[in-house]
Structure formats: C-alpha cells, structure tokens
Amino acid sequence: MPIIKKKEPVEEIFFNELEDIISYNMKQMEHCLTTIGKRMCAKQDEDLEKKTGRTIIESTILKECMLCREKDKCRLTLDDRDKLGELLEKQGGLSVQNIRSVCKCQREKEWVEEINTIYERELFLYACEQRFIEMRRMIGEQYIEAGRMFKSFSAQKYQLSGVRPMQEVIEKGLKAHHLKVKKVYIYEDDMRGKQIYLFLKAQKGREVTTKEVARWLSVILQEKLQPLPNGKQAIGENYEMMGVQAATKFHVLTGVISRAEKEDMKNGDNFSMGTVGNHRFVSMISDGMGTGTAANRDSKAVIETLEELLEVGLDEKRAVQLLQSIFVFWPEKERYSTLDYLQIDLHAGIGSFLKLGACPCFLKRKGQVEMVQLPSLPVGVLKEKTLPIHRKKLEAEDFILQVSDGIIDSMGEKGVELLMEYMKQIHTTRPQGFVDELMEKIEKTEGYEKKDDMTMIGLGIWDKY
C-alpha cells in the first residue's frame, strides 16, 4: 500500500520560503559588503612618496636654468642644493636671501617664486592623495561594518525560528486570549531596539487590535511594549502579522536660545534636536568658523548631513566617522566647523557625549553641576584615531546644558566658572524657562560683551512610567 505524505499547510510553506529567501539574501549582502570593504581597506602596493626639498630644487633647475645664458658661470654645488633643500623643508619655502647665501643669480626672484610654487603644489597633491586614501579606508570600514551587521542580523539578533522558550511563553499567554501563535520573529538592534513580530490567528469572528496584543504581551513578558506603526497586516486568509516594540522609559523636554552676533547678520551656529528611530534622542550644535553667511552655511551642512546619516539607521560612531570622511574634501579647507553631539538612549538612560572642536557641556544633578569636556579637533580634521565619545548613565530629573563658545566667551576669562555657578542658582525645571533665566544672568554679568554667535540648548530628562 503506497505511503501518502501529509501535505504541508499553505501557511507553513509560506513561512519556510520566507525564511530561506531572507537568509539567502542576507548572506549574499554580507559577502558582497565585506569583500568590497576589504578591497578598499587593502594597503596600496605603492607607498606615498613626498618629494624632498632637494628633489624640488632639482626640478626648478631643470625648468629655470637649462636655458639660462649664465648657466656655465653658475657656482651652485651639490652641497648647496642639499642646503637649500633642507631650508625649504624646514621653513616651508625659500626667500631671495636664502639663494644669495649660497650663490649669485640674476634670476633669483623668478627662481625663488618657481621653487615655492612647485613646493606648495607638491604639498597640496600629497595632502590630496593622503585624504583619498584615508577616505577610501574609512568607507571600506563602513562596508565591512555593514557586512557584520547583516551577519549579526541573520545569526543572532534576528531570530527567524526556534525562539524557544520565548515562543512557548507567548503561545501559552496569548492562548488565554483565544489567539493562536504560528510564528514569532524577534529583531533587536541599536537603532530600533527590540521588535517582536507575531503571526496570529484569532478565534473566528473576533477582531483583535495590535494595541491589545501589546498590552497582553507586556504582562506576559514583564516588559513594557507598544504597537509598531502600521504593525498589523493580513497574511493569507487565516493569519495576521502584528508588530510590537519595547517602549521607551525616558522622555526629554527641551529649551533653546540661539542669537547671531549682530542682528543684521545670519547666525553662524546651527542646532538640531529630536528623536531618531525608536529610542534615541539626539541634540547637537555646530558652530561655523567666524560669523555670518559663510559660517551659517558651513555649520548647517554639518547638521543636515549628520541628520541624514542618523536617519538611515547608522549609530553615532559610524555616522560621525562617515561625516568626517565627507568633510575631508570640504572645498574651503581653511574653514572648519565644530560639533557638539549628545545622544540619549531612552531605554537605558545612557548619554553619549561627542565633541569635535566644541566647548564643554554641563550636567546638573540634584543641585550640583559638573562639566563634560572632551578635547578634539573640528569636523574634517582627521588626526585622531578614535572618536572622543564619553558615555554616562543619566537619571530622571537630570538637566544637561549644551552651549556654543559665544556663551562662555561673553563672560570673559571666568566664563565656565560663572556659568556653572548660575546653573546652581536656577531652580526652574522647565528647560525653556531654565535657559531664559540663565541668559538673563549672563547678560547681567559684569563685563559682559557679545563677541560671537550664541546658542544654548537645555535638556530635561524625565521618567515616562
């Protein structure tokens, strides 16, 4: 008698095929990104060679002296060439007096101008080559990190099946509410936190909302959960997919004051505040070099670029590293902008402080004020191997103040000490009221002088439940 194989349900076939497709594509993406990243990070076969001063002297001789009518009478020796080359490297250029110290030449001015022109051009080309290599390496590291994310996504953080015993706990808990659980998908990352996707079938004739499921799961898993936006979709005729996510524990109230140095000029400071993803609050100030339109344009570019990088899901470290690599090629290399960056994890209450050329910020807790200062170089100056990130556990009712240097400079040499003392004296808990009162105190300070654009952001941290 032939053996009749049991036909798999349509839903089971759908889930299995979905898992296979997702797993295959994630592995393919991991392989591609990692391979590209390693190639971009690979050391170049040819090392960069910076032309020596002696080489530049020789280049000038070839260009300026070969057709000179006095070349047969020239007394410039090899030792003289070495001496001039060393002076060129030491001084960053030569003068007519340097040439006269070794020989006499009727075209000494033209000779010096040509030497300095070649030297500056070589320095510029060498710096460009270094920057291209650095940018390629940084982008390569981003590709490799993206590959790691896909690997982590498929191997650990995104569990496609077999999430026992959690699935058993969920199945048992929701069964009491007349819901049958087919599959449980759990996804967790730094951007969105924990998300749970359930494939459910309700009792015939019963309508269940995602809000109800989130409330029941909060009790079952002993964790505050909330519905995902658009977290309910029909799958086939029998099942629905519902999505919930971990609810944030903290929320942040804000206050801000930002003023240009002169009323008829644009403010060279730009700032941004808001929630990124499900559980990150980000606040940042960028101060462009100088004041006016140019400074405003530079700082605005920093803020807007970083906002876009964060919105696509990058964490703060990768986003700022990529920001750095982008601004290496800023068209006006003598212009720089600072970045004062603060990120608060609304689940854990961890504050991540990052400063690129920015002045300190201040934390007020239970009446006491402390300063957070991280010395660093401005955006686009790639001399630091690691980002200066300081992480600190924050508490409910903490108050954080971020300022641009115009605030501190306006009060003179003791600006930091006075600012901390004023913060202790203020008892207002509403952030906007706090910064308003603080600005009044600053403007009444003896010797107060508005020397630069002024921006300050106040952040109050509070428990949600």
C-alpha positions as CSV (number, residue, x, y, z in Angstrom):
1,M,0.0,0.0,0.0
2,P,1.6,3.4,-1.0
3,I,2.6,5.8,1.7
4,I,0.6,9.0,1.5
5,K,2.7,12.1,2.5
6,K,0.9,14.6,4.6
7,K,0.5,17.9,2.7
8,E,2.1,20.9,4.4
9,P,-0.3,23.8,5.1
10,V,-0.1,26.7,2.8
11,E,1.0,29.0,5.7
12,E,3.8,26.6,6.7
13,I,5.2,26.7,3.1
14,F,4.9,30.5,3.1
15,F,6.9,30.8,6.3
16,N,9.6,28.4,5.2
17,E,10.1,30.0,1.9
18,L,10.2,33.5,3.5
19,E,13.0,32.3,5.9
20,D,15.0,30.8,3.1
21,I,14.7,34.0,1.0
22,I,15.7,36.3,3.8
23,S,18.6,34.1,5.0
24,Y,20.0,33.8,1.4
25,N,19.8,37.5,0.7
26,M,21.4,38.5,4.0
27,K,24.3,36.1,3.4
28,Q,24.8,37.4,-0.1
29,M,24.8,41.0,1.1
30,E,27.2,40.2,3.9
31,H,29.6,38.6,1.5
32,C,29.4,41.5,-1.1
33,L,29.8,44.2,1.5
34,T,32.7,42.5,3.3
35,T,34.6,41.8,0.1
36,I,34.2,45.4,-1.2
37,G,35.2,46.8,2.2
38,K,38.4,44.6,2.4
39,R,39.4,45.7,-1.0
40,M,39.0,49.3,-0.2
41,C,40.9,49.0,3.1
42,A,43.8,47.0,1.5
43,K,47.2,48.6,1.6
44,Q,48.3,50.1,-1.7
45,D,51.2,48.5,-3.4
46,E,53.0,51.8,-3.9
47,D,53.6,53.8,-0.8
48,L,53.0,57.6,-1.0
49,E,56.2,59.4,-1.7
50,K,56.5,63.0,-0.6
51,K,59.0,64.9,-2.7
52,T,62.1,66.1,-0.8
53,G,63.3,69.6,-0.8
54,R,66.4,68.5,-2.8
55,T,64.1,67.0,-5.5
56,I,62.2,70.2,-5.8
57,I,65.4,72.2,-6.1
58,E,66.5,69.8,-8.9
59,S,63.1,70.3,-10.6
60,T,63.5,74.0,-10.6
61,I,67.0,73.8,-12.0
62,L,65.7,71.7,-14.9
63,K,62.9,74.2,-15.6
64,E,64.6,77.6,-15.0
65,C,68.3,77.0,-15.5
66,M,68.7,74.9,-18.7
67,L,68.0,77.8,-21.0
68,C,69.8,80.4,-18.8
69,R,72.6,82.2,-20.6
70,E,74.7,82.3,-17.4
71,K,74.4,78.6,-16.6
72,D,78.1,78.0,-17.5
73,K,79.1,80.5,-14.9
74,C,76.8,79.2,-12.2
75,R,78.6,78.1,-9.0
76,L,75.7,76.2,-7.4
77,T,77.3,73.0,-5.9
78,L,75.6,69.7,-4.9
79,D,76.2,70.7,-1.3
80,D,74.4,74.0,-1.9
81,R,71.5,72.1,-3.4
82,D,71.3,69.9,-0.3
83,K,71.4,73.0,1.9
84,L,68.7,74.8,0.0
85,G,66.5,71.6,0.1
86,E,66.9,71.4,3.9
87,L,66.0,75.0,4.3
88,L,62.9,74.6,2.0
89,E,61.6,71.7,4.2
90,K,62.4,73.5,7.4
91,Q,60.9,76.9,6.5
92,G,58.2,75.7,4.2
93,G,59.6,78.0,1.5
94,L,62.7,79.9,0.4
95,S,63.5,83.6,0.2
96,V,65.8,85.6,-2.0
97,Q,68.2,85.9,0.9
98,N,68.5,82.1,1.1
99,I,69.6,81.9,-2.5
100,R,72.1,84.7,-2.0
101,S,73.6,82.8,0.9
102,V,74.9,80.1,-1.4
103,C,75.3,81.7,-4.9
104,K,74.6,84.8,-7.1
105,C,71.9,84.6,-9.7
106,Q,70.4,87.2,-12.0
107,R,67.1,85.5,-11.9
108,E,67.0,84.8,-8.2
109,K,63.4,86.2,-7.8
110,E,62.0,84.1,-10.5
111,W,63.9,81.1,-9.2
112,V,62.5,81.6,-5.7
113,E,59.0,82.0,-7.0
114,E,59.2,78.8,-9.0
115,I,60.6,76.8,-6.1
116,N,57.8,78.0,-3.7
117,T,55.2,77.3,-6.4
118,I,56.4,73.8,-7.0
119,Y,56.7,73.1,-3.3
120,E,53.2,74.3,-2.5
121,R,51.8,72.3,-5.4
122,E,53.6,69.1,-4.2
123,L,52.3,69.6,-0.6
124,F,48.7,70.0,-1.9
125,L,48.9,66.9,-4.2
126,Y,50.4,64.9,-1.3
127,A,47.7,66.0,1.1
128,C,45.0,65.1,-1.5
129,E,46.5,61.6,-2.0
130,Q,46.5,61.1,1.8
131,R,42.9,62.3,2.0
132,F,41.8,60.0,-0.8
133,I,43.5,57.0,0.9
134,E,42.0,57.9,4.3
135,M,38.5,58.4,2.8
136,R,38.7,55.1,0.9
137,R,39.8,53.3,4.1
138,M,37.0,54.9,6.2
139,I,34.4,54.0,3.6
140,G,35.8,50.5,3.4
141,E,35.4,50.1,7.1
142,Q,31.8,51.2,6.8
143,Y,31.2,48.4,4.2
144,I,32.8,45.8,6.5
145,E,30.8,47.0,9.4
146,A,27.6,46.8,7.3
147,G,28.6,43.2,6.5
148,R,29.0,42.5,10.2
149,M,25.5,43.9,10.8
150,F,24.0,41.6,8.2
151,K,25.8,38.6,9.8
152,S,24.7,39.6,13.3
153,F,21.2,40.2,11.9
154,S,20.9,36.7,10.5
155,A,22.8,34.8,13.2
156,Q,21.7,36.3,16.5
157,K,19.7,39.4,16.7
158,Y,17.1,38.4,14.2
159,Q,15.7,35.0,15.1
160,L,13.7,33.6,12.3
161,S,12.5,30.4,14.0
162,G,13.0,28.3,17.1
163,V,12.8,31.1,19.6
164,R,12.1,28.8,22.4
165,P,11.3,29.2,25.3
166,M,10.0,32.7,24.5
167,Q,7.6,31.5,21.8
168,E,6.2,28.9,24.2
169,V,5.6,31.6,26.8
170,I,3.9,33.8,24.2
171,E,1.8,31.0,22.8
172,K,0.7,30.0,26.3
173,G,-0.1,33.5,27.3
174,L,-2.0,34.5,24.2
175,K,-3.9,31.3,24.2
176,A,-5.8,32.6,27.2
177,H,-7.0,35.4,25.0
178,H,-8.1,33.0,22.3
179,L,-5.2,33.7,19.9
180,K,-3.1,31.0,18.1
181,V,0.5,31.9,17.5
182,K,2.0,30.5,14.3
183,K,5.4,32.1,14.3
184,V,7.5,34.6,16.4
185,Y,10.1,36.8,14.8
186,I,12.4,38.8,17.1
187,Y,14.6,41.6,15.9
188,E,16.8,43.8,18.0
189,D,19.4,46.5,17.1
190,D,20.9,49.7,18.4
191,M,18.6,51.8,16.1
192,R,15.2,50.4,16.8
193,G,15.6,48.4,20.0
194,K,13.6,45.2,20.4
195,Q,10.8,44.4,18.0
196,I,8.6,41.3,18.0
197,Y,6.6,40.2,15.0
198,L,3.8,37.7,15.6
199,F,1.8,35.7,13.1
200,L,-1.5,35.2,14.9
201,K,-4.9,33.7,14.2
202,A,-7.8,34.9,16.3
203,Q,-10.9,33.0,17.2
204,K,-13.4,33.0,14.3
205,G,-15.5,36.2,14.3
206,R,-13.2,38.0,16.7
207,E,-11.3,41.2,15.9
208,V,-8.1,41.9,17.9
209,T,-6.1,45.1,17.7
210,T,-2.3,45.5,17.9
211,K,-2.8,47.7,21.0
212,E,-4.5,44.8,22.8
213,V,-1.8,42.4,21.8
214,A,0.9,44.8,23.0
215,R,-0.8,45.2,26.4
216,W,-1.2,41.4,26.8
217,L,2.5,40.8,25.8
218,S,3.7,43.4,28.3
219,V,2.1,41.4,31.1
220,I,3.3,38.0,29.7
221,L,6.9,39.1,29.1
222,Q,7.1,41.5,32.1
223,E,8.3,44.3,29.7
224,K,6.6,47.5,28.6
225,L,5.7,47.0,24.9
226,Q,3.8,49.2,22.4
227,P,2.4,48.7,18.9
228,L,4.7,49.4,15.9
229,P,3.4,52.0,13.4
230,N,1.4,50.1,10.8
231,G,2.1,47.0,12.8
232,K,-0.9,44.9,11.6
233,Q,-1.1,43.2,8.2
234,A,-3.2,40.3,6.9
235,I,-1.3,37.2,5.8
236,G,-3.4,34.9,3.6
237,E,-6.9,34.2,4.7
238,N,-6.3,33.0,8.3
239,Y,-3.3,34.8,9.8
240,E,-2.4,38.4,10.6
241,M,1.1,39.7,11.3
242,M,1.3,42.1,14.3
243,G,4.4,44.0,15.4
244,V,5.2,45.4,18.8
245,Q,8.3,47.1,20.1
246,A,9.9,47.9,23.5
247,A,8.5,51.1,24.9
248,T,11.0,53.8,25.9
249,K,11.4,54.5,29.7
250,F,12.6,58.2,29.5
251,H,11.4,61.3,27.6
252,V,13.3,64.6,27.1
253,L,11.9,68.1,27.4
254,T,13.9,70.8,25.6
255,G,14.6,74.6,25.6
256,V,16.8,76.6,23.3
257,I,18.1,80.1,22.7
258,S,20.2,81.0,19.6
259,R,21.2,84.5,18.6
260,A,23.5,85.9,15.9
261,E,26.4,88.2,17.0
262,K,24.8,91.0,15.0
263,E,21.1,91.3,14.4
264,D,21.5,92.1,10.7
265,M,23.7,89.0,10.1
266,K,23.0,85.3,9.8
267,N,23.7,83.1,12.8
268,G,26.9,81.1,12.3
269,D,25.5,78.5,14.8
270,N,23.1,75.8,13.8
271,F,21.4,73.2,16.0
272,S,19.1,70.2,15.9
273,M,17.0,68.3,18.5
274,G,14.7,65.3,18.2
275,T,14.1,61.6,18.4
276,V,15.9,59.3,15.9
277,G,14.4,55.8,15.4
278,N,12.5,54.3,18.3
279,H,14.7,55.0,21.3
280,R,17.4,57.6,20.6
281,F,17.2,61.3,21.3
282,V,19.8,63.4,19.6
283,S,20.8,67.0,20.3
284,M,23.7,68.8,18.5
285,I,25.2,72.2,18.0
286,S,27.6,73.1,15.1
287,D,29.5,76.4,15.2
288,G,30.9,77.5,11.9
289,M,34.2,79.4,11.7
290,G,33.6,83.1,12.1
291,T,30.1,84.6,11.8
292,G,27.6,85.5,9.1
293,T,26.5,83.7,5.9
294,A,29.6,81.6,5.4
295,A,29.7,80.3,9.0
296,N,25.9,79.6,8.8
297,R,26.4,77.6,5.6
298,D,29.2,75.5,7.0
299,S,27.5,74.6,10.3
300,K,24.2,73.9,8.5
301,A,25.9,71.5,6.2
302,V,27.4,69.6,9.2
303,I,24.0,69.4,11.0
304,E,22.0,68.4,7.9
305,T,24.5,65.8,6.8
306,L,24.6,64.1,10.2
307,E,20.8,64.1,10.5
308,E,20.6,62.2,7.2
309,L,23.2,59.7,8.2
310,L,21.4,59.0,11.5
311,E,18.0,58.7,9.9
312,V,19.2,55.9,7.6
313,G,20.0,53.8,10.7
314,L,23.7,54.4,11.4
315,D,24.8,54.5,15.0
316,E,26.6,57.7,16.3
317,K,30.1,56.3,15.8
318,R,29.7,55.2,12.2
319,A,27.6,58.3,11.3
320,V,30.3,60.7,12.6
321,Q,33.1,58.7,11.0
322,L,31.4,59.0,7.7
323,L,30.7,62.7,8.3
324,Q,34.4,63.2,8.9
325,S,35.3,61.4,5.7
326,I,32.8,63.6,3.7
327,F,34.2,66.8,5.1
328,V,37.8,65.9,4.4
329,F,37.1,67.3,1.0
330,W,35.4,70.5,2.1
331,P,36.1,73.0,-0.7
332,E,37.4,75.7,1.6
333,K,39.9,73.7,3.6
334,E,40.8,76.7,5.8
335,R,37.2,76.8,7.1
336,Y,36.1,74.4,9.8
337,S,33.0,73.8,11.9
338,T,32.7,72.3,15.4
339,L,30.2,69.6,16.5
340,D,28.8,69.2,20.0
341,Y,26.8,66.0,19.9
342,L,24.7,64.3,22.6
343,Q,22.7,61.1,22.2
344,I,20.4,59.7,24.9
345,D,19.3,56.1,24.9
346,L,15.6,56.5,26.0
347,H,15.5,52.8,27.1
348,A,18.7,52.6,29.3
349,G,19.2,56.3,30.0
350,I,22.8,56.3,28.7
351,G,24.1,59.6,27.5
352,S,26.8,59.5,24.7
353,F,28.8,62.8,24.6
354,L,30.8,63.5,21.5
355,K,32.8,66.7,20.7
356,L,34.7,67.7,17.6
357,G,36.3,71.0,18.5
358,A,33.3,72.0,20.6
359,C,33.4,73.6,24.1
360,P,32.2,71.7,27.2
361,C,28.7,71.0,28.2
362,F,27.2,70.8,31.7
363,L,25.2,68.3,33.7
364,K,23.1,69.4,36.7
365,R,22.1,66.7,39.1
366,K,20.5,67.2,42.5
367,G,21.7,70.8,42.7
368,Q,25.3,70.1,41.7
369,V,26.8,70.9,38.3
370,E,29.6,69.1,36.6
371,M,31.4,69.8,33.3
372,V,31.8,67.3,30.4
373,Q,34.8,68.3,28.4
374,L,36.4,66.2,25.6
375,P,39.3,68.0,23.7
376,S,39.3,67.3,20.0
377,L,39.7,68.8,16.5
378,P,36.9,70.2,14.4
379,V,34.9,68.3,11.7
380,G,37.0,67.1,8.8
381,V,40.4,67.2,10.6
382,L,41.4,63.5,10.6
383,K,44.3,63.4,13.1
384,E,42.6,61.4,15.8
385,K,42.5,57.6,15.6
386,T,39.4,57.2,17.8
387,L,36.4,59.3,18.3
388,P,36.2,61.1,21.7
389,I,33.0,59.6,22.9
390,H,32.2,59.7,26.6
391,R,29.2,57.6,27.9
392,K,27.5,58.4,31.2
393,K,24.5,56.9,33.0
394,L,21.8,59.6,33.3
395,E,19.0,59.7,35.8
396,A,15.5,61.1,35.9
397,E,15.4,64.9,36.6
398,D,19.0,65.4,35.3
399,F,19.4,68.6,33.3
400,I,22.0,69.0,30.5
401,L,23.2,72.3,29.0
402,Q,24.9,72.5,25.7
403,V,26.5,75.8,24.6
404,S,28.5,77.3,21.8
405,D,31.7,79.2,22.6
406,G,29.9,82.6,22.2
407,I,28.1,81.9,25.5
408,I,31.3,81.3,27.5
409,D,33.4,84.0,25.8
410,S,30.8,86.7,26.5
411,M,31.6,86.4,30.3
412,G,35.4,86.7,30.0
413,E,38.1,84.5,31.4
414,K,35.9,83.1,34.2
415,G,33.1,82.2,31.8
416,V,33.0,78.5,32.7
417,E,33.0,79.1,36.5
418,L,30.3,81.7,36.2
419,L,28.1,79.6,34.0
420,M,28.3,76.6,36.5
421,E,27.5,78.9,39.4
422,Y,24.5,80.4,37.6
423,M,23.2,76.9,36.8
424,K,23.3,76.1,40.6
425,Q,21.3,79.2,41.4
426,I,18.4,78.4,39.0
427,H,15.7,76.1,40.3
428,T,13.4,76.1,37.3
429,T,12.7,72.6,36.0
430,R,11.2,73.5,32.7
431,P,14.1,73.6,30.2
432,Q,12.9,76.7,28.2
433,G,12.4,78.6,31.4
434,F,15.9,77.5,32.6
435,V,17.7,78.8,29.5
436,D,15.7,82.0,29.5
437,E,16.7,82.7,33.2
438,L,20.3,81.7,32.5
439,M,20.6,84.1,29.6
440,E,19.3,86.9,31.8
441,K,22.0,86.2,34.3
442,I,24.7,86.0,31.6
443,E,23.7,89.4,30.2
444,K,23.8,91.0,33.6
445,T,27.3,89.7,34.3
446,E,29.9,92.5,34.9
447,G,32.0,93.0,31.8
448,Y,29.5,91.0,29.6
449,E,30.3,91.5,25.9
450,K,28.7,89.8,22.9
451,K,31.7,88.6,20.9
452,D,30.2,85.8,18.8
453,D,27.1,83.9,17.9
454,M,25.4,82.5,21.0
455,T,23.5,79.2,21.3
456,M,22.5,77.1,24.2
457,I,20.2,74.1,24.5
458,G,18.7,72.8,27.7
459,L,17.5,69.2,28.1
460,G,15.5,67.9,31.0
461,I,15.3,64.1,31.4
462,W,12.2,62.5,33.0
463,D,10.7,59.1,33.6
464,K,7.7,58.1,31.4
465,Y,6.5,55.4,33.8
